[in-house]
C-alpha cells in the first residue's frame, strides 16, 4: 500500500514540476433581468510554485524507499 502511495506522490510531484498550473473557462452571468440573460466566458487560472512539486516528489521518494525496507 505504501509503495503505491509513494509512486503516486512521485508521479504527481513530477507533473507539478513540469506543469506549474492550468487554466479553465467559466461561464458567468452578468445580467439576469427576467427573460434577458447575458453571460460571459471568464478565463480562470490555477498556479502553484515549482517548489511544491519538488516537496511532493521528495516525500514520494521517502515513502517509496521506507516501504521497501520493511
Biopython code that builds the backbone (N, CA, C, O; Angstrom):
import numpy as np
from Bio.PDB.StructureBuilder import StructureBuilder

atoms = [
    (1, "UNK", "N", (0.820, -1.199, 0.000)),
    (1, "UNK", "CA", (0.000, 0.000, 0.000)),
    (1, "UNK", "C", (0.863, 1.261, 0.000)),
    (1, "UNK", "O", (0.618, 2.185, -0.776)),
    (2, "UNK", "N", (1.876, 1.297, 0.876)),
    (2, "UNK", "CA", (2.733, 2.473, 0.936)),
    (2, "UNK", "C", (3.548, 2.647, -0.342)),
    (2, "UNK", "O", (3.867, 3.771, -0.730)),
    (3, "UNK", "N", (3.884, 1.534, -0.996)),
    (3, "UNK", "CA", (4.632, 1.616, -2.252)),
    (3, "UNK", "C", (3.789, 2.312, -3.317)),
    (3, "UNK", "O", (4.303, 3.115, -4.095)),
    (4, "UNK", "N", (2.495, 2.001, -3.347)),
    (4, "UNK", "CA", (1.597, 2.619, -4.322)),
    (4, "UNK", "C", (1.439, 4.112, -4.033)),
    (4, "UNK", "O", (1.450, 4.925, -4.957)),
    (5, "UNK", "N", (1.294, 4.471, -2.773)),
    (5, "UNK", "CA", (1.182, 5.883, -2.398)),
    (5, "UNK", "C", (2.449, 6.630, -2.774)),
    (5, "UNK", "O", (2.386, 7.755, -3.269)),
    (6, "UNK", "N", (3.604, 6.008, -2.541)),
    (6, "UNK", "CA", (4.874, 6.624, -2.910)),
    (6, "UNK", "C", (4.985, 6.863, -4.402)),
    (6, "UNK", "O", (5.437, 7.923, -4.833)),
    (7, "UNK", "N", (4.575, 5.881, -5.194)),
    (7, "UNK", "CA", (4.621, 6.049, -6.652)),
    (7, "UNK", "C", (3.673, 7.151, -7.124)),
    (7, "UNK", "O", (4.014, 7.931, -8.014)),
    (8, "UNK", "N", (2.492, 7.209, -6.530)),
    (8, "UNK", "CA", (1.536, 8.260, -6.906)),
    (8, "UNK", "C", (2.092, 9.640, -6.559)),
    (8, "UNK", "O", (1.978, 10.574, -7.352)),
    (9, "UNK", "N", (2.695, 9.770, -5.371)),
    (9, "UNK", "CA", (3.295, 11.046, -4.988)),
    (9, "UNK", "C", (4.445, 11.428, -5.916)),
    (9, "UNK", "O", (4.604, 12.601, -6.257)),
    (10, "UNK", "N", (5.237, 10.460, -6.321)),
    (10, "UNK", "CA", (6.342, 10.735, -7.242)),
    (10, "UNK", "C", (5.805, 11.239, -8.583)),
    (10, "UNK", "O", (6.314, 12.219, -9.127)),
    (11, "UNK", "N", (4.783, 10.574, -9.111)),
    (11, "UNK", "CA", (4.213, 10.995, -10.397)),
    (11, "UNK", "C", (3.561, 12.372, -10.305)),
    (11, "UNK", "O", (3.698, 13.189, -11.217)),
    (12, "UNK", "N", (2.858, 12.629, -9.214)),
    (12, "UNK", "CA", (2.232, 13.946, -9.038)),
    (12, "UNK", "C", (3.304, 15.028, -8.896)),
    (12, "UNK", "O", (3.165, 16.113, -9.460)),
    (13, "UNK", "N", (4.352, 14.744, -8.161)),
    (13, "UNK", "CA", (5.445, 15.704, -7.998)),
    (13, "UNK", "C", (6.120, 16.037, -9.314)),
    (13, "UNK", "O", (6.412, 17.202, -9.583)),
    (14, "UNK", "N", (6.374, 15.029, -10.139)),
    (14, "UNK", "CA", (6.981, 15.272, -11.452)),
    (14, "UNK", "C", (6.038, 16.096, -12.324)),
    (14, "UNK", "O", (6.470, 17.025, -13.005)),
    (15, "UNK", "N", (4.760, 15.758, -12.303)),
    (15, "UNK", "CA", (3.787, 16.507, -13.109)),
    (15, "UNK", "C", (3.707, 17.966, -12.651)),
    (15, "UNK", "O", (3.599, 18.869, -13.480)),
    (16, "UNK", "N", (3.760, 18.199, -11.343)),
    (16, "UNK", "CA", (3.695, 19.571, -10.849)),
    (16, "UNK", "C", (4.959, 20.359, -11.161)),
    (16, "UNK", "O", (4.908, 21.584, -11.272)),
    (17, "UNK", "N", (6.094, 19.675, -11.304)),
    (17, "UNK", "CA", (7.314, 20.358, -11.716)),
    (17, "UNK", "C", (7.268, 20.728, -13.193)),
    (17, "UNK", "O", (7.768, 21.781, -13.590)),
    (18, "UNK", "N", (6.671, 19.865, -14.002)),
    (18, "UNK", "CA", (6.607, 20.120, -15.443)),
    (18, "UNK", "C", (5.544, 21.173, -15.754)),
    (18, "UNK", "O", (5.810, 22.133, -16.477)),
    (19, "UNK", "N", (4.344, 20.993, -15.209)),
    (19, "UNK", "CA", (3.256, 21.940, -15.443)),
    (19, "UNK", "C", (3.029, 22.727, -14.162)),
    (19, "UNK", "O", (2.610, 22.165, -13.151)),
    (20, "UNK", "N", (3.303, 24.023, -14.201)),
    (20, "UNK", "CA", (3.193, 24.838, -12.996)),
    (20, "UNK", "C", (1.811, 25.460, -12.819)),
    (20, "UNK", "O", (1.641, 26.383, -12.023)),
    (21, "UNK", "N", (0.835, 24.961, -13.552)),
    (21, "UNK", "CA", (-0.522, 25.466, -13.393)),
    (21, "UNK", "C", (-1.372, 25.090, -14.588)),
    (21, "UNK", "O", (-0.898, 24.469, -15.540)),
    (22, "UNK", "N", (-2.635, 25.476, -14.524)),
    (22, "UNK", "CA", (-3.550, 25.244, -15.634)),
    (22, "UNK", "C", (-4.610, 26.327, -15.620)),
    (22, "UNK", "O", (-4.790, 27.021, -14.619)),
    (23, "UNK", "N", (-5.310, 26.469, -16.736)),
    (23, "UNK", "CA", (-6.383, 27.452, -16.822)),
    (23, "UNK", "C", (-7.646, 26.779, -17.337)),
    (23, "UNK", "O", (-7.594, 25.759, -18.024)),
    (24, "UNK", "N", (-8.769, 27.367, -16.994)),
    (24, "UNK", "CA", (-10.053, 26.846, -17.433)),
    (24, "UNK", "C", (-11.000, 28.016, -17.684)),
    (24, "UNK", "O", (-10.766, 29.132, -17.219)),
    (25, "UNK", "N", (-12.066, 27.745, -18.421)),
    (25, "UNK", "CA", (-13.044, 28.772, -18.758)),
    (25, "UNK", "C", (-14.320, 28.531, -17.971)),
    (25, "UNK", "O", (-14.819, 27.408, -17.897)),
    (26, "UNK", "N", (-14.836, 29.593, -17.389)),
    (26, "UNK", "CA", (-16.052, 29.508, -16.590)),
    (26, "UNK", "C", (-17.062, 30.512, -17.140)),
    (26, "UNK", "O", (-16.720, 31.661, -17.419)),
    (27, "UNK", "N", (-18.293, 30.071, -17.290)),
    (27, "UNK", "CA", (-19.344, 30.944, -17.782)),
    (27, "UNK", "C", (-20.004, 31.636, -16.592)),
    (27, "UNK", "O", (-20.479, 30.976, -15.668)),
    (28, "UNK", "N", (-20.031, 32.982, -16.619)),
    (28, "UNK", "CA", (-20.612, 33.757, -15.532)),
    (28, "UNK", "C", (-21.757, 34.616, -16.053)),
    (28, "UNK", "O", (-21.675, 35.184, -17.142)),
    (29, "UNK", "N", (-22.821, 34.704, -15.264)),
    (29, "UNK", "CA", (-23.935, 35.578, -15.619)),
    (29, "UNK", "C", (-23.567, 37.013, -15.263)),
    (29, "UNK", "O", (-23.110, 37.300, -14.157)),
    (30, "UNK", "N", (-23.777, 37.912, -16.232)),
    (30, "UNK", "CA", (-23.508, 39.320, -15.989)),
    (30, "UNK", "C", (-24.817, 40.051, -15.708)),
    (30, "UNK", "O", (-24.907, 40.838, -14.765)),
    (31, "UNK", "N", (-25.830, 39.787, -16.532)),
    (31, "UNK", "CA", (-27.139, 40.407, -16.350)),
    (31, "UNK", "C", (-28.186, 39.306, -16.321)),
    (31, "UNK", "O", (-28.210, 38.436, -17.191)),
    (32, "UNK", "N", (-29.056, 39.351, -15.306)),
    (32, "UNK", "CA", (-30.155, 38.402, -15.201)),
    (32, "UNK", "C", (-31.417, 39.192, -14.851)),
    (32, "UNK", "O", (-31.819, 39.273, -13.690)),
    (33, "UNK", "N", (-32.029, 39.769, -15.884)),
    (33, "UNK", "CA", (-33.214, 40.611, -15.687)),
    (33, "UNK", "C", (-34.408, 39.951, -16.363)),
    (33, "UNK", "O", (-34.723, 40.246, -17.516)),
    (34, "UNK", "N", (-35.062, 39.063, -15.642)),
    (34, "UNK", "CA", (-36.239, 38.386, -16.190)),
    (34, "UNK", "C", (-35.861, 37.484, -17.337)),
    (34, "UNK", "O", (-35.027, 36.592, -17.180)),
    (35, "UNK", "N", (-36.476, 37.706, -18.514)),
    (35, "UNK", "CA", (-36.175, 36.848, -19.659)),
    (35, "UNK", "C", (-34.836, 37.161, -20.326)),
    (35, "UNK", "O", (-34.362, 36.389, -21.159)),
    (36, "UNK", "N", (-34.232, 38.281, -19.966)),
    (36, "UNK", "CA", (-32.965, 38.680, -20.580)),
    (36, "UNK", "C", (-31.820, 38.209, -19.687)),
    (36, "UNK", "O", (-31.729, 38.566, -18.512)),
    (37, "UNK", "N", (-30.959, 37.403, -20.279)),
    (37, "UNK", "CA", (-29.791, 36.921, -19.558)),
    (37, "UNK", "C", (-28.560, 37.133, -20.430)),
    (37, "UNK", "O", (-28.535, 36.733, -21.594)),
    (38, "UNK", "N", (-27.557, 37.754, -19.864)),
    (38, "UNK", "CA", (-26.297, 37.975, -20.570)),
    (38, "UNK", "C", (-25.209, 37.291, -19.755)),
    (38, "UNK", "O", (-25.092, 37.496, -18.547)),
    (39, "UNK", "N", (-24.425, 36.482, -20.434)),
    (39, "UNK", "CA", (-23.327, 35.791, -19.755)),
    (39, "UNK", "C", (-22.040, 35.993, -20.545)),
    (39, "UNK", "O", (-22.059, 36.313, -21.734)),
    (40, "UNK", "N", (-20.938, 35.799, -19.862)),
    (40, "UNK", "CA", (-19.625, 35.956, -20.484)),
    (40, "UNK", "C", (-18.724, 34.816, -20.031)),
    (40, "UNK", "O", (-18.870, 34.288, -18.928)),
    (41, "UNK", "N", (-17.804, 34.455, -20.892)),
    (41, "UNK", "CA", (-16.812, 33.439, -20.553)),
    (41, "UNK", "C", (-15.616, 34.118, -19.894)),
    (41, "UNK", "O", (-15.016, 35.029, -20.464)),
    (42, "UNK", "N", (-15.284, 33.676, -18.713)),
    (42, "UNK", "CA", (-14.131, 34.211, -17.980)),
    (42, "UNK", "C", (-13.081, 33.107, -17.873)),
    (42, "UNK", "O", (-13.381, 31.964, -17.530)),
    (43, "UNK", "N", (-11.860, 33.482, -18.171)),
    (43, "UNK", "CA", (-10.774, 32.513, -18.057)),
    (43, "UNK", "C", (-10.152, 32.620, -16.671)),
    (43, "UNK", "O", (-9.711, 33.693, -16.260)),
    (44, "UNK", "N", (-10.121, 31.516, -15.966)),
    (44, "UNK", "CA", (-9.529, 31.437, -14.625)),
    (44, "UNK", "C", (-8.252, 30.616, -14.725)),
    (44, "UNK", "O", (-8.123, 29.752, -15.593)),
    (45, "UNK", "N", (-7.315, 30.889, -13.835)),
    (45, "UNK", "CA", (-6.082, 30.112, -13.836)),
    (45, "UNK", "C", (-5.732, 29.680, -12.416)),
    (45, "UNK", "O", (-5.990, 30.391, -11.445)),
    (46, "UNK", "N", (-5.142, 28.501, -12.327)),
    (46, "UNK", "CA", (-4.668, 27.951, -11.064)),
    (46, "UNK", "C", (-3.162, 27.729, -11.224)),
    (46, "UNK", "O", (-2.726, 26.985, -12.103)),
    (47, "UNK", "N", (-2.383, 28.373, -10.375)),
    (47, "UNK", "CA", (-0.923, 28.263, -10.446)),
    (47, "UNK", "C", (-0.379, 27.865, -9.081)),
    (47, "UNK", "O", (-0.946, 28.213, -8.045)),
    (48, "UNK", "N", (0.722, 27.135, -9.098)),
    (48, "UNK", "CA", (1.408, 26.778, -7.860)),
    (48, "UNK", "C", (2.898, 26.943, -8.092)),
    (48, "UNK", "O", (3.370, 26.793, -9.219)),
    (49, "UNK", "N", (3.647, 27.251, -7.034)),
    (49, "UNK", "CA", (5.097, 27.410, -7.187)),
    (49, "UNK", "C", (5.762, 26.055, -7.449)),
    (49, "UNK", "O", (5.295, 25.027, -6.960)),
    (50, "UNK", "N", (6.845, 26.058, -8.218)),
    (50, "UNK", "CA", (7.507, 24.791, -8.558)),
    (50, "UNK", "C", (8.055, 24.031, -7.353)),
    (50, "UNK", "O", (8.166, 22.806, -7.405)),
    (51, "UNK", "N", (8.401, 24.728, -6.270)),
    (51, "UNK", "CA", (8.965, 24.015, -5.118)),
    (51, "UNK", "C", (7.944, 23.086, -4.464)),
    (51, "UNK", "O", (8.331, 22.138, -3.780)),
    (52, "UNK", "N", (6.656, 23.336, -4.657)),
    (52, "UNK", "CA", (5.636, 22.431, -4.114)),
    (52, "UNK", "C", (5.754, 21.058, -4.789)),
    (52, "UNK", "O", (5.656, 20.026, -4.126)),
    (53, "UNK", "N", (5.963, 21.054, -6.101)),
    (53, "UNK", "CA", (6.172, 19.794, -6.806)),
    (53, "UNK", "C", (7.418, 19.073, -6.328)),
    (53, "UNK", "O", (7.426, 17.847, -6.221)),
    (54, "UNK", "N", (8.475, 19.827, -6.039)),
    (54, "UNK", "CA", (9.700, 19.223, -5.517)),
    (54, "UNK", "C", (9.495, 18.601, -4.151)),
    (54, "UNK", "O", (10.016, 17.522, -3.870)),
    (55, "UNK", "N", (8.739, 19.278, -3.301)),
    (55, "UNK", "CA", (8.461, 18.738, -1.965)),
    (55, "UNK", "C", (7.652, 17.449, -2.062)),
    (55, "UNK", "O", (7.933, 16.481, -1.356)),
    (56, "UNK", "N", (6.649, 17.439, -2.937)),
    (56, "UNK", "CA", (5.829, 16.236, -3.104)),
    (56, "UNK", "C", (6.664, 15.103, -3.693)),
    (56, "UNK", "O", (6.492, 13.946, -3.309)),
    (57, "UNK", "N", (7.560, 15.418, -4.613)),
    (57, "UNK", "CA", (8.435, 14.409, -5.205)),
    (57, "UNK", "C", (9.346, 13.797, -4.151)),
    (57, "UNK", "O", (9.489, 12.576, -4.094)),
    (58, "UNK", "N", (9.958, 14.622, -3.321)),
    (58, "UNK", "CA", (10.846, 14.121, -2.267)),
    (58, "UNK", "C", (10.066, 13.278, -1.260)),
    (58, "UNK", "O", (10.553, 12.244, -0.803)),
    (59, "UNK", "N", (8.856, 13.720, -0.915)),
    (59, "UNK", "CA", (8.027, 12.946, 0.015)),
    (59, "UNK", "C", (7.666, 11.595, -0.588)),
    (59, "UNK", "O", (7.647, 10.588, 0.120)),
    (60, "UNK", "N", (7.378, 11.561, -1.887)),
    (60, "UNK", "CA", (7.068, 10.300, -2.550)),
    (60, "UNK", "C", (8.244, 9.347, -2.555)),
    (60, "UNK", "O", (8.080, 8.147, -2.332)),
    (61, "UNK", "N", (9.434, 9.880, -2.809)),
    (61, "UNK", "CA", (10.636, 9.039, -2.782)),
    (61, "UNK", "C", (10.862, 8.500, -1.375)),
    (61, "UNK", "O", (11.204, 7.330, -1.203)),
    (62, "UNK", "N", (10.672, 9.345, -0.373)),
    (62, "UNK", "CA", (10.849, 8.914, 1.019)),
    (62, "UNK", "C", (9.867, 7.794, 1.379)),
    (62, "UNK", "O", (10.261, 6.799, 1.987)),
    (63, "UNK", "N", (8.589, 7.951, 1.006)),
    (63, "UNK", "CA", (7.584, 6.926, 1.311)),
    (63, "UNK", "C", (7.897, 5.639, 0.559)),
    (63, "UNK", "O", (7.763, 4.548, 1.113)),
    (64, "UNK", "N", (8.314, 5.758, -0.701)),
    (64, "UNK", "CA", (8.621, 4.578, -1.510)),
    (64, "UNK", "C", (9.804, 3.803, -0.940)),
    (64, "UNK", "O", (9.755, 2.576, -0.845)),
    (65, "UNK", "N", (10.872, 4.516, -0.557)),
    (65, "UNK", "CA", (12.067, 3.866, -0.013)),
    (65, "UNK", "C", (11.748, 3.263, 1.364)),
    (65, "UNK", "O", (12.200, 2.161, 1.674)),
    (66, "UNK", "N", (10.979, 3.973, 2.181)),
    (66, "UNK", "CA", (10.641, 3.452, 3.506)),
    (66, "UNK", "C", (9.775, 2.208, 3.412)),
    (66, "UNK", "O", (9.861, 1.342, 4.282)),
    (67, "UNK", "N", (8.948, 2.092, 2.389)),
    (67, "UNK", "CA", (8.100, 0.906, 2.262)),
    (67, "UNK", "C", (8.898, -0.316, 1.797)),
    (67, "UNK", "O", (8.501, -1.450, 2.067)),
    (68, "UNK", "N", (10.016, -0.097, 1.105)),
    (68, "UNK", "CA", (10.841, -1.231, 0.660)),
    (68, "UNK", "C", (11.647, -1.825, 1.811)),
    (68, "UNK", "O", (11.996, -3.005, 1.771)),
    (69, "UNK", "N", (11.943, -1.041, 2.821)),
    (69, "UNK", "CA", (12.783, -1.507, 3.925)),
    (69, "UNK", "C", (12.058, -2.454, 4.866)),
    (69, "UNK", "O", (12.708, -3.150, 5.647)),
    (70, "UNK", "N", (10.760, -2.501, 4.817)),
    (70, "UNK", "CA", (10.005, -3.371, 5.743)),
    (70, "UNK", "C", (10.074, -4.814, 5.354)),
    (70, "UNK", "O", (9.494, -5.664, 6.030)),
]
sb = StructureBuilder()
sb.init_structure("model")
sb.init_model(0)
sb.init_chain("A")
sb.init_seg("    ")
for serial, (resi, resn, name, xyz) in enumerate(atoms, 1):
    if name == "N":
        sb.init_residue(resn, " ", resi, " ")
    sb.init_atom(name, np.array(xyz, "f"), 0.0, 1.0, " ", f" {name:<3s}", serial, name[0])
structure = sb.get_structure()
